[in-house]
Amino acid sequence: MRTPLLPDVRDGVPPWVQAFLRAVRQALMALVHGVPDRMGRAVTFRDLVEMGLATQEVAERQAQEGR
C-alpha cells in the first residue's frame, strides 16, 4: 500500500502554523517518499520483507518491540 502525498499547506492560517506545517511536510516527504532525494527515503520492515532480507515473523516481532 502506497502512502499518499501530503497536500500543500493552505493559505488562511497564521504564518507560524504555515512554517511549522511546511517543515513537517518537507520532513515526511523526504522520509516516506524520498523527495527530493530517493536515497533519503526511510526503509521499512515491509521493504525488508519484500526484498527477502527479513521474514514476516521477524519483521513483525521487531516492529512490536519498537526497534
PDB file of N, H, CA, C and O in Angstrom:
ATOM      1  N   MET A   1       0.843  -1.183   0.000  1.00  0.00           N
ATOM      2  CA  MET A   1       0.000   0.000   0.000  1.00  0.00           C
ATOM      3  C   MET A   1       0.886   1.244   0.000  1.00  0.00           C
ATOM      4  O   MET A   1       1.775   1.382   0.840  1.00  0.00           O
ATOM      5  N   ARG A   2       0.646   2.108  -0.910  1.00  0.00           N
ATOM      6  H   ARG A   2      -0.076   1.996  -1.592  1.00  0.00           H
ATOM      7  CA  ARG A   2       1.414   3.337  -1.029  1.00  0.00           C
ATOM      8  C   ARG A   2       0.825   4.433  -0.160  1.00  0.00           C
ATOM      9  O   ARG A   2      -0.393   4.565  -0.039  1.00  0.00           O
ATOM     10  N   THR A   3       1.707   5.213   0.442  1.00  0.00           N
ATOM     11  H   THR A   3       2.697   5.105   0.344  1.00  0.00           H
ATOM     12  CA  THR A   3       1.273   6.340   1.252  1.00  0.00           C
ATOM     13  C   THR A   3       1.006   7.520   0.328  1.00  0.00           C
ATOM     14  O   THR A   3       1.856   7.857  -0.496  1.00  0.00           O
ATOM     15  N   PRO A   4      -0.173   8.161   0.449  1.00  0.00           N
ATOM     16  CA  PRO A   4      -0.463   9.293  -0.438  1.00  0.00           C
ATOM     17  C   PRO A   4       0.426  10.489  -0.117  1.00  0.00           C
ATOM     18  O   PRO A   4       0.897  10.653   1.008  1.00  0.00           O
ATOM     19  N   LEU A   5       0.642  11.311  -1.124  1.00  0.00           N
ATOM     20  H   LEU A   5       0.260  11.178  -2.039  1.00  0.00           H
ATOM     21  CA  LEU A   5       1.411  12.539  -0.918  1.00  0.00           C
ATOM     22  C   LEU A   5       0.631  13.499  -0.043  1.00  0.00           C
ATOM     23  O   LEU A   5      -0.597  13.563  -0.110  1.00  0.00           O
ATOM     24  N   LEU A   6       1.342  14.234   0.764  1.00  0.00           N
ATOM     25  H   LEU A   6       2.339  14.182   0.819  1.00  0.00           H
ATOM     26  CA  LEU A   6       0.703  15.234   1.614  1.00  0.00           C
ATOM     27  C   LEU A   6       0.368  16.470   0.802  1.00  0.00           C
ATOM     28  O   LEU A   6       1.157  16.878  -0.050  1.00  0.00           O
ATOM     29  N   PRO A   7      -0.781  17.073   1.046  1.00  0.00           N
ATOM     30  CA  PRO A   7      -1.134  18.289   0.296  1.00  0.00           C
ATOM     31  C   PRO A   7      -0.292  19.469   0.753  1.00  0.00           C
ATOM     32  O   PRO A   7       0.273  19.463   1.846  1.00  0.00           O
ATOM     33  N   ASP A   8      -0.219  20.477  -0.099  1.00  0.00           N
ATOM     34  H   ASP A   8      -0.678  20.482  -0.987  1.00  0.00           H
ATOM     35  CA  ASP A   8       0.453  21.721   0.283  1.00  0.00           C
ATOM     36  C   ASP A   8      -0.315  22.386   1.410  1.00  0.00           C
ATOM     37  O   ASP A   8      -1.503  22.130   1.605  1.00  0.00           O
ATOM     38  N   VAL A   9       0.374  23.240   2.146  1.00  0.00           N
ATOM     39  H   VAL A   9       1.339  23.448   1.988  1.00  0.00           H
ATOM     40  CA  VAL A   9      -0.258  23.993   3.237  1.00  0.00           C
ATOM     41  C   VAL A   9      -1.162  25.062   2.629  1.00  0.00           C
ATOM     42  O   VAL A   9      -0.757  25.788   1.722  1.00  0.00           O
ATOM     43  N   ARG A  10      -2.360  25.147   3.125  1.00  0.00           N
ATOM     44  H   ARG A  10      -2.690  24.556   3.862  1.00  0.00           H
ATOM     45  CA  ARG A  10      -3.324  26.120   2.599  1.00  0.00           C
ATOM     46  C   ARG A  10      -3.083  27.509   3.170  1.00  0.00           C
ATOM     47  O   ARG A  10      -2.501  27.671   4.243  1.00  0.00           O
ATOM     48  N   ASP A  11      -3.543  28.500   2.429  1.00  0.00           N
ATOM     49  H   ASP A  11      -4.016  28.368   1.557  1.00  0.00           H
ATOM     50  CA  ASP A  11      -3.499  29.878   2.915  1.00  0.00           C
ATOM     51  C   ASP A  11      -4.586  30.064   3.965  1.00  0.00           C
ATOM     52  O   ASP A  11      -5.503  29.248   4.068  1.00  0.00           O
ATOM     53  N   GLY A  12      -4.485  31.120   4.733  1.00  0.00           N
ATOM     54  H   GLY A  12      -3.740  31.782   4.650  1.00  0.00           H
ATOM     55  CA  GLY A  12      -5.521  31.432   5.706  1.00  0.00           C
ATOM     56  C   GLY A  12      -5.191  30.984   7.115  1.00  0.00           C
ATOM     57  O   GLY A  12      -5.991  31.189   8.027  1.00  0.00           O
ATOM     58  N   VAL A  13      -4.022  30.373   7.315  1.00  0.00           N
ATOM     59  H   VAL A  13      -3.372  30.207   6.573  1.00  0.00           H
ATOM     60  CA  VAL A  13      -3.609  30.020   8.668  1.00  0.00           C
ATOM     61  C   VAL A  13      -2.453  30.933   9.053  1.00  0.00           C
ATOM     62  O   VAL A  13      -1.761  31.454   8.179  1.00  0.00           O
ATOM     63  N   PRO A  14      -2.235  31.135  10.352  1.00  0.00           N
ATOM     64  CA  PRO A  14      -1.162  32.039  10.781  1.00  0.00           C
ATOM     65  C   PRO A  14       0.196  31.625  10.200  1.00  0.00           C
ATOM     66  O   PRO A  14       0.454  30.440   9.989  1.00  0.00           O
ATOM     67  N   PRO A  15       1.056  32.611   9.945  1.00  0.00           N
ATOM     68  CA  PRO A  15       2.364  32.324   9.341  1.00  0.00           C
ATOM     69  C   PRO A  15       3.184  31.288  10.122  1.00  0.00           C
ATOM     70  O   PRO A  15       3.851  30.448   9.517  1.00  0.00           O
ATOM     71  N   TRP A  16       3.141  31.339  11.452  1.00  0.00           N
ATOM     72  H   TRP A  16       2.599  32.021  11.944  1.00  0.00           H
ATOM     73  CA  TRP A  16       3.927  30.378  12.233  1.00  0.00           C
ATOM     74  C   TRP A  16       3.389  28.956  12.067  1.00  0.00           C
ATOM     75  O   TRP A  16       4.159  27.996  12.106  1.00  0.00           O
ATOM     76  N   VAL A  17       2.085  28.814  11.885  1.00  0.00           N
ATOM     77  H   VAL A  17       1.460  29.593  11.853  1.00  0.00           H
ATOM     78  CA  VAL A  17       1.497  27.488  11.650  1.00  0.00           C
ATOM     79  C   VAL A  17       1.896  27.007  10.257  1.00  0.00           C
ATOM     80  O   VAL A  17       2.239  25.839  10.076  1.00  0.00           O
ATOM     81  N   GLN A  18       1.852  27.904   9.277  1.00  0.00           N
ATOM     82  H   GLN A  18       1.574  28.853   9.424  1.00  0.00           H
ATOM     83  CA  GLN A  18       2.274  27.543   7.920  1.00  0.00           C
ATOM     84  C   GLN A  18       3.724  27.070   7.922  1.00  0.00           C
ATOM     85  O   GLN A  18       4.045  26.057   7.301  1.00  0.00           O
ATOM     86  N   ALA A  19       4.603  27.795   8.616  1.00  0.00           N
ATOM     87  H   ALA A  19       4.342  28.618   9.121  1.00  0.00           H
ATOM     88  CA  ALA A  19       6.020  27.426   8.664  1.00  0.00           C
ATOM     89  C   ALA A  19       6.204  26.051   9.297  1.00  0.00           C
ATOM     90  O   ALA A  19       6.987  25.239   8.805  1.00  0.00           O
ATOM     91  N   PHE A  20       5.484  25.790  10.386  1.00  0.00           N
ATOM     92  H   PHE A  20       4.848  26.450  10.785  1.00  0.00           H
ATOM     93  CA  PHE A  20       5.578  24.507  11.061  1.00  0.00           C
ATOM     94  C   PHE A  20       5.082  23.379  10.150  1.00  0.00           C
ATOM     95  O   PHE A  20       5.749  22.355  10.003  1.00  0.00           O
ATOM     96  N   LEU A  21       3.918  23.573   9.547  1.00  0.00           N
ATOM     97  H   LEU A  21       3.376  24.405   9.667  1.00  0.00           H
ATOM     98  CA  LEU A  21       3.343  22.537   8.692  1.00  0.00           C
ATOM     99  C   LEU A  21       4.205  22.278   7.465  1.00  0.00           C
ATOM    100  O   LEU A  21       4.327  21.135   7.025  1.00  0.00           O
ATOM    101  N   ARG A  22       4.797  23.313   6.915  1.00  0.00           N
ATOM    102  H   ARG A  22       4.698  24.242   7.272  1.00  0.00           H
ATOM    103  CA  ARG A  22       5.680  23.122   5.751  1.00  0.00           C
ATOM    104  C   ARG A  22       6.923  22.326   6.144  1.00  0.00           C
ATOM    105  O   ARG A  22       7.381  21.482   5.374  1.00  0.00           O
ATOM    106  N   ALA A  23       7.476  22.586   7.339  1.00  0.00           N
ATOM    107  H   ALA A  23       7.104  23.272   7.964  1.00  0.00           H
ATOM    108  CA  ALA A  23       8.643  21.839   7.807  1.00  0.00           C
ATOM    109  C   ALA A  23       8.293  20.374   8.046  1.00  0.00           C
ATOM    110  O   ALA A  23       9.072  19.487   7.696  1.00  0.00           O
ATOM    111  N   VAL A  24       7.127  20.110   8.638  1.00  0.00           N
ATOM    112  H   VAL A  24       6.494  20.830   8.922  1.00  0.00           H
ATOM    113  CA  VAL A  24       6.692  18.734   8.866  1.00  0.00           C
ATOM    114  C   VAL A  24       6.464  18.033   7.529  1.00  0.00           C
ATOM    115  O   VAL A  24       6.885  16.891   7.344  1.00  0.00           O
ATOM    116  N   ARG A  25       5.807  18.707   6.609  1.00  0.00           N
ATOM    117  H   ARG A  25       5.465  19.634   6.759  1.00  0.00           H
ATOM    118  CA  ARG A  25       5.552  18.128   5.286  1.00  0.00           C
ATOM    119  C   ARG A  25       6.858  17.798   4.574  1.00  0.00           C
ATOM    120  O   ARG A  25       6.994  16.725   3.987  1.00  0.00           O
ATOM    121  N   GLN A  26       7.819  18.718   4.624  1.00  0.00           N
ATOM    122  H   GLN A  26       7.709  19.590   5.101  1.00  0.00           H
ATOM    123  CA  GLN A  26       9.098  18.502   3.963  1.00  0.00           C
ATOM    124  C   GLN A  26       9.821  17.288   4.566  1.00  0.00           C
ATOM    125  O   GLN A  26      10.371  16.470   3.829  1.00  0.00           O
ATOM    126  N   ALA A  27       9.824  17.166   5.889  1.00  0.00           N
ATOM    127  H   ALA A  27       9.377  17.830   6.488  1.00  0.00           H
ATOM    128  CA  ALA A  27      10.486  16.037   6.543  1.00  0.00           C
ATOM    129  C   ALA A  27       9.806  14.716   6.183  1.00  0.00           C
ATOM    130  O   ALA A  27      10.481  13.731   5.882  1.00  0.00           O
ATOM    131  N   LEU A  28       8.484  14.695   6.212  1.00  0.00           N
ATOM    132  H   LEU A  28       7.937  15.495   6.456  1.00  0.00           H
ATOM    133  CA  LEU A  28       7.758  13.469   5.884  1.00  0.00           C
ATOM    134  C   LEU A  28       7.912  13.093   4.416  1.00  0.00           C
ATOM    135  O   LEU A  28       8.032  11.912   4.090  1.00  0.00           O
ATOM    136  N   MET A  29       7.911  14.063   3.547  1.00  0.00           N
ATOM    137  H   MET A  29       7.814  15.023   3.812  1.00  0.00           H
ATOM    138  CA  MET A  29       8.076  13.782   2.115  1.00  0.00           C
ATOM    139  C   MET A  29       9.450  13.151   1.869  1.00  0.00           C
ATOM    140  O   MET A  29       9.580  12.246   1.045  1.00  0.00           O
ATOM    141  N   ALA A  30      10.474  13.631   2.584  1.00  0.00           N
ATOM    142  H   ALA A  30      10.368  14.367   3.253  1.00  0.00           H
ATOM    143  CA  ALA A  30      11.816  13.069   2.427  1.00  0.00           C
ATOM    144  C   ALA A  30      11.870  11.639   2.944  1.00  0.00           C
ATOM    145  O   ALA A  30      12.408  10.759   2.271  1.00  0.00           O
ATOM    146  N   LEU A  31      11.321  11.397   4.130  1.00  0.00           N
ATOM    147  H   LEU A  31      10.884  12.112   4.676  1.00  0.00           H
ATOM    148  CA  LEU A  31      11.393  10.062   4.722  1.00  0.00           C
ATOM    149  C   LEU A  31      10.483   9.049   4.040  1.00  0.00           C
ATOM    150  O   LEU A  31      10.894   7.916   3.790  1.00  0.00           O
ATOM    151  N   VAL A  32       9.267   9.442   3.743  1.00  0.00           N
ATOM    152  H   VAL A  32       8.933  10.363   3.946  1.00  0.00           H
ATOM    153  CA  VAL A  32       8.285   8.494   3.216  1.00  0.00           C
ATOM    154  C   VAL A  32       8.400   8.323   1.705  1.00  0.00           C
ATOM    155  O   VAL A  32       8.282   7.207   1.198  1.00  0.00           O
ATOM    156  N   HIS A  33       8.626   9.402   0.993  1.00  0.00           N
ATOM    157  H   HIS A  33       8.722  10.308   1.405  1.00  0.00           H
ATOM    158  CA  HIS A  33       8.607   9.353  -0.470  1.00  0.00           C
ATOM    159  C   HIS A  33       9.966   9.582  -1.124  1.00  0.00           C
ATOM    160  O   HIS A  33      10.098   9.411  -2.336  1.00  0.00           O
ATOM    161  N   GLY A  34      10.978   9.966  -0.344  1.00  0.00           N
ATOM    162  H   GLY A  34      10.870  10.105   0.640  1.00  0.00           H
ATOM    163  CA  GLY A  34      12.286  10.215  -0.927  1.00  0.00           C
ATOM    164  C   GLY A  34      12.330  11.442  -1.798  1.00  0.00           C
ATOM    165  O   GLY A  34      13.027  11.464  -2.813  1.00  0.00           O
ATOM    166  N   VAL A  35      11.592  12.467  -1.410  1.00  0.00           N
ATOM    167  H   VAL A  35      11.026  12.448  -0.586  1.00  0.00           H
ATOM    168  CA  VAL A  35      11.556  13.719  -2.177  1.00  0.00           C
ATOM    169  C   VAL A  35      12.430  14.742  -1.459  1.00  0.00           C
ATOM    170  O   VAL A  35      12.194  14.963  -0.271  1.00  0.00           O
ATOM    171  N   PRO A  36      13.394  15.369  -2.063  1.00  0.00           N
ATOM    172  CA  PRO A  36      13.763  15.298  -3.483  1.00  0.00           C
ATOM    173  C   PRO A  36      14.798  14.206  -3.775  1.00  0.00           C
ATOM    174  O   PRO A  36      15.078  13.941  -4.944  1.00  0.00           O
ATOM    175  N   ASP A  37      15.373  13.567  -2.755  1.00  0.00           N
ATOM    176  H   ASP A  37      15.146  13.782  -1.806  1.00  0.00           H
ATOM    177  CA  ASP A  37      16.449  12.590  -2.954  1.00  0.00           C
ATOM    178  C   ASP A  37      15.951  11.188  -2.616  1.00  0.00           C
ATOM    179  O   ASP A  37      15.720  10.881  -1.446  1.00  0.00           O
ATOM    180  N   ARG A  38      15.782  10.333  -3.628  1.00  0.00           N
ATOM    181  H   ARG A  38      15.969  10.583  -4.578  1.00  0.00           H
ATOM    182  CA  ARG A  38      15.266   8.975  -3.416  1.00  0.00           C
ATOM    183  C   ARG A  38      16.136   8.169  -2.451  1.00  0.00           C
ATOM    184  O   ARG A  38      15.644   7.248  -1.800  1.00  0.00           O
ATOM    185  N   MET A  39      17.410   8.503  -2.354  1.00  0.00           N
ATOM    186  H   MET A  39      17.810   9.251  -2.882  1.00  0.00           H
ATOM    187  CA  MET A  39      18.302   7.785  -1.447  1.00  0.00           C
ATOM    188  C   MET A  39      18.047   8.158   0.012  1.00  0.00           C
ATOM    189  O   MET A  39      18.562   7.495   0.912  1.00  0.00           O
ATOM    190  N   GLY A  40      17.271   9.195   0.259  1.00  0.00           N
ATOM    191  H   GLY A  40      16.852   9.734  -0.472  1.00  0.00           H
ATOM    192  CA  GLY A  40      16.972   9.626   1.618  1.00  0.00           C
ATOM    193  C   GLY A  40      15.711   9.009   2.192  1.00  0.00           C
ATOM    194  O   GLY A  40      15.340   9.303   3.329  1.00  0.00           O
ATOM    195  N   ARG A  41      15.038   8.147   1.411  1.00  0.00           N
ATOM    196  H   ARG A  41      15.339   7.909   0.488  1.00  0.00           H
ATOM    197  CA  ARG A  41      13.795   7.536   1.869  1.00  0.00           C
ATOM    198  C   ARG A  41      14.080   6.523   2.966  1.00  0.00           C
ATOM    199  O   ARG A  41      15.072   5.795   2.907  1.00  0.00           O
ATOM    200  N   ALA A  42      13.212   6.478   3.961  1.00  0.00           N
ATOM    201  H   ALA A  42      12.407   7.068   4.009  1.00  0.00           H
ATOM    202  CA  ALA A  42      13.336   5.509   5.044  1.00  0.00           C
ATOM    203  C   ALA A  42      12.997   4.107   4.539  1.00  0.00           C
ATOM    204  O   ALA A  42      12.113   3.937   3.699  1.00  0.00           O
ATOM    205  N   VAL A  43      13.698   3.121   5.053  1.00  0.00           N
ATOM    206  H   VAL A  43      14.415   3.259   5.736  1.00  0.00           H
ATOM    207  CA  VAL A  43      13.420   1.726   4.730  1.00  0.00           C
ATOM    208  C   VAL A  43      12.531   1.172   5.839  1.00  0.00           C
ATOM    209  O   VAL A  43      12.828   1.343   7.022  1.00  0.00           O
ATOM    210  N   THR A  44      11.448   0.513   5.459  1.00  0.00           N
ATOM    211  H   THR A  44      11.207   0.374   4.498  1.00  0.00           H
ATOM    212  CA  THR A  44      10.514  -0.029   6.441  1.00  0.00           C
ATOM    213  C   THR A  44      10.716  -1.536   6.596  1.00  0.00           C
ATOM    214  O   THR A  44      11.369  -2.177   5.773  1.00  0.00           O
ATOM    215  N   PHE A  45      10.146  -2.081   7.657  1.00  0.00           N
ATOM    216  H   PHE A  45       9.615  -1.560   8.326  1.00  0.00           H
ATOM    217  CA  PHE A  45      10.173  -3.527   7.830  1.00  0.00           C
ATOM    218  C   PHE A  45       9.527  -4.218   6.631  1.00  0.00           C
ATOM    219  O   PHE A  45       9.990  -5.271   6.192  1.00  0.00           O
ATOM    220  N   ARG A  46       8.468  -3.631   6.108  1.00  0.00           N
ATOM    221  H   ARG A  46       8.091  -2.776   6.465  1.00  0.00           H
ATOM    222  CA  ARG A  46       7.795  -4.192   4.935  1.00  0.00           C
ATOM    223  C   ARG A  46       8.753  -4.237   3.739  1.00  0.00           C
ATOM    224  O   ARG A  46       8.776  -5.212   2.987  1.00  0.00           O
ATOM    225  N   ASP A  47       9.541  -3.169   3.575  1.00  0.00           N
ATOM    226  H   ASP A  47       9.522  -2.378   4.185  1.00  0.00           H
ATOM    227  CA  ASP A  47      10.529  -3.165   2.494  1.00  0.00           C
ATOM    228  C   ASP A  47      11.510  -4.325   2.659  1.00  0.00           C
ATOM    229  O   ASP A  47      11.833  -5.005   1.685  1.00  0.00           O
ATOM    230  N   LEU A  48      11.986  -4.556   3.880  1.00  0.00           N
ATOM    231  H   LEU A  48      11.724  -4.005   4.672  1.00  0.00           H
ATOM    232  CA  LEU A  48      12.941  -5.629   4.129  1.00  0.00           C
ATOM    233  C   LEU A  48      12.344  -6.993   3.822  1.00  0.00           C
ATOM    234  O   LEU A  48      13.022  -7.860   3.271  1.00  0.00           O
ATOM    235  N   VAL A  49      11.074  -7.189   4.176  1.00  0.00           N
ATOM    236  H   VAL A  49      10.523  -6.485   4.624  1.00  0.00           H
ATOM    237  CA  VAL A  49      10.400  -8.454   3.874  1.00  0.00           C
ATOM    238  C   VAL A  49      10.263  -8.615   2.362  1.00  0.00           C
ATOM    239  O   VAL A  49      10.556  -9.685   1.829  1.00  0.00           O
ATOM    240  N   GLU A  50       9.827  -7.576   1.672  1.00  0.00           N
ATOM    241  H   GLU A  50       9.589  -6.706   2.105  1.00  0.00           H
ATOM    242  CA  GLU A  50       9.649  -7.645   0.220  1.00  0.00           C
ATOM    243  C   GLU A  50      10.953  -7.905  -0.514  1.00  0.00           C
ATOM    244  O   GLU A  50      10.948  -8.522  -1.580  1.00  0.00           O
ATOM    245  N   MET A  51      12.081  -7.439   0.044  1.00  0.00           N
ATOM    246  H   MET A  51      12.085  -6.938   0.909  1.00  0.00           H
ATOM    247  CA  MET A  51      13.390  -7.655  -0.581  1.00  0.00           C
ATOM    248  C   MET A  51      13.990  -9.009  -0.194  1.00  0.00           C
ATOM    249  O   MET A  51      15.038  -9.400  -0.707  1.00  0.00           O
ATOM    250  N   GLY A  52      13.313  -9.724   0.722  1.00  0.00           N
ATOM    251  H   GLY A  52      12.461  -9.406   1.139  1.00  0.00           H
ATOM    252  CA  GLY A  52      13.815 -11.019   1.151  1.00  0.00           C
ATOM    253  C   GLY A  52      14.925 -10.934   2.179  1.00  0.00           C
ATOM    254  O   GLY A  52      15.624 -11.919   2.416  1.00  0.00           O
ATOM    255  N   LEU A  53      15.100  -9.772   2.794  1.00  0.00           N
ATOM    256  H   LEU A  53      14.532  -8.971   2.601  1.00  0.00           H
ATOM    257  CA  LEU A  53      16.148  -9.585   3.786  1.00  0.00           C
ATOM    258  C   LEU A  53      15.691  -9.913   5.201  1.00  0.00           C
ATOM    259  O   LEU A  53      16.516 -10.023   6.108  1.00  0.00           O
ATOM    260  N   ALA A  54      14.395 -10.070   5.397  1.00  0.00           N
ATOM    261  H   ALA A  54      13.725  -9.981   4.661  1.00  0.00           H
ATOM    262  CA  ALA A  54      13.829 -10.435   6.703  1.00  0.00           C
ATOM    263  C   ALA A  54      12.560 -11.235   6.449  1.00  0.00           C
ATOM    264  O   ALA A  54      11.899 -11.078   5.423  1.00  0.00           O
ATOM    265  N   THR A  55      12.238 -12.092   7.406  1.00  0.00           N
ATOM    266  H   THR A  55      12.775 -12.219   8.240  1.00  0.00           H
ATOM    267  CA  THR A  55      10.976 -12.825   7.302  1.00  0.00           C
ATOM    268  C   THR A  55       9.857 -11.971   7.882  1.00  0.00           C
ATOM    269  O   THR A  55      10.101 -11.039   8.648  1.00  0.00           O
ATOM    270  N   GLN A  56       8.646 -12.296   7.510  1.00  0.00           N
ATOM    271  H   GLN A  56       8.448 -13.053   6.887  1.00  0.00           H
ATOM    272  CA  GLN A  56       7.478 -11.579   8.029  1.00  0.00           C
ATOM    273  C   GLN A  56       7.449 -11.678   9.551  1.00  0.00           C
ATOM    274  O   GLN A  56       7.170 -10.693  10.235  1.00  0.00           O
ATOM    275  N   GLU A  57       7.734 -12.858  10.076  1.00  0.00           N
ATOM    276  H   GLU A  57       7.960 -13.658   9.520  1.00  0.00           H
ATOM    277  CA  GLU A  57       7.705 -13.091  11.528  1.00  0.00           C
ATOM    278  C   GLU A  57       8.715 -12.205  12.256  1.00  0.00           C
ATOM    279  O   GLU A  57       8.386 -11.567  13.256  1.00  0.00           O
ATOM    280  N   VAL A  58       9.931 -12.171  11.752  1.00  0.00           N
ATOM    281  H   VAL A  58      10.199 -12.689  10.940  1.00  0.00           H
ATOM    282  CA  VAL A  58      10.975 -11.355  12.386  1.00  0.00           C
ATOM    283  C   VAL A  58      10.621  -9.876  12.300  1.00  0.00           C
ATOM    284  O   VAL A  58      10.774  -9.138  13.273  1.00  0.00           O
ATOM    285  N   ALA A  59      10.150  -9.450  11.141  1.00  0.00           N
ATOM    286  H   ALA A  59      10.026 -10.050  10.351  1.00  0.00           H
ATOM    287  CA  ALA A  59       9.799  -8.042  10.952  1.00  0.00           C
ATOM    288  C   ALA A  59       8.671  -7.627  11.899  1.00  0.00           C
ATOM    289  O   ALA A  59       8.729  -6.557  12.504  1.00  0.00           O
ATOM    290  N   GLU A  60       7.653  -8.468  12.025  1.00  0.00           N
ATOM    291  H   GLU A  60       7.606  -9.337  11.534  1.00  0.00           H
ATOM    292  CA  GLU A  60       6.555  -8.140  12.934  1.00  0.00           C
ATOM    293  C   GLU A  60       7.028  -8.082  14.385  1.00  0.00           C
ATOM    294  O   GLU A  60       6.620  -7.200  15.141  1.00  0.00           O
ATOM    295  N   ARG A  61       7.881  -9.014  14.767  1.00  0.00           N
ATOM    296  H   ARG A  61       8.213  -9.730  14.153  1.00  0.00           H
ATOM    297  CA  ARG A  61       8.410  -9.004  16.137  1.00  0.00           C
ATOM    298  C   ARG A  61       9.234  -7.733  16.404  1.00  0.00           C
ATOM    299  O   ARG A  61       9.079  -7.093  17.444  1.00  0.00           O
ATOM    300  N   GLN A  62      10.091  -7.385  15.473  1.00  0.00           N
ATOM    301  H   GLN A  62      10.217  -7.905  14.628  1.00  0.00           H
ATOM    302  CA  GLN A  62      10.912  -6.181  15.636  1.00  0.00           C
ATOM    303  C   GLN A  62      10.035  -4.925  15.692  1.00  0.00           C
ATOM    304  O   GLN A  62      10.301  -4.016  16.478  1.00  0.00           O
ATOM    305  N   ALA A  63       8.996  -4.875  14.859  1.00  0.00           N
ATOM    306  H   ALA A  63       8.780  -5.613  14.220  1.00  0.00           H
ATOM    307  CA  ALA A  63       8.101  -3.718  14.849  1.00  0.00           C
ATOM    308  C   ALA A  63       7.371  -3.602  16.185  1.00  0.00           C
ATOM    309  O   ALA A  63       7.201  -2.499  16.705  1.00  0.00           O
ATOM    310  N   GLN A  64       6.942  -4.722  16.736  1.00  0.00           N
ATOM    311  H   GLN A  64       7.080  -5.618  16.314  1.00  0.00           H
ATOM    312  CA  GLN A  64       6.234  -4.700  18.017  1.00  0.00           C
ATOM    313  C   GLN A  64       7.151  -4.294  19.158  1.00  0.00           C
ATOM    314  O   GLN A  64       6.709  -3.657  20.114  1.00  0.00           O
ATOM    315  N   GLU A  65       8.417  -4.656  19.067  1.00  0.00           N
ATOM    316  H   GLU A  65       8.776  -5.174  18.290  1.00  0.00           H
ATOM    317  CA  GLU A  65       9.373  -4.311  20.102  1.00  0.00           C
ATOM    318  C   GLU A  65       9.863  -2.877  19.979  1.00  0.00           C
ATOM    319  O   GLU A  65      10.546  -2.369  20.869  1.00  0.00           O
ATOM    320  N   GLY A  66       9.513  -2.224  18.874  1.00  0.00           N
ATOM    321  H   GLY A  66       8.958  -2.636  18.151  1.00  0.00           H
ATOM    322  CA  GLY A  66       9.897  -0.824  18.680  1.00  0.00           C
ATOM    323  C   GLY A  66      11.332  -0.612  18.283  1.00  0.00           C
ATOM    324  O   GLY A  66      11.907   0.434  18.583  1.00  0.00           O
ATOM    325  N   ARG A  67      11.926  -1.577  17.616  1.00  0.00           N
ATOM    326  H   ARG A  67      11.459  -2.427  17.372  1.00  0.00           H
ATOM    327  CA  ARG A  67      13.312  -1.434  17.192  1.00  0.00           C
ATOM    328  C   ARG A  67      13.399  -0.842  15.815  1.00  0.00           C
ATOM    329  O   ARG A  67      14.498  -0.649  15.294  1.00  0.00           O
TER     330      ARG A  67
END
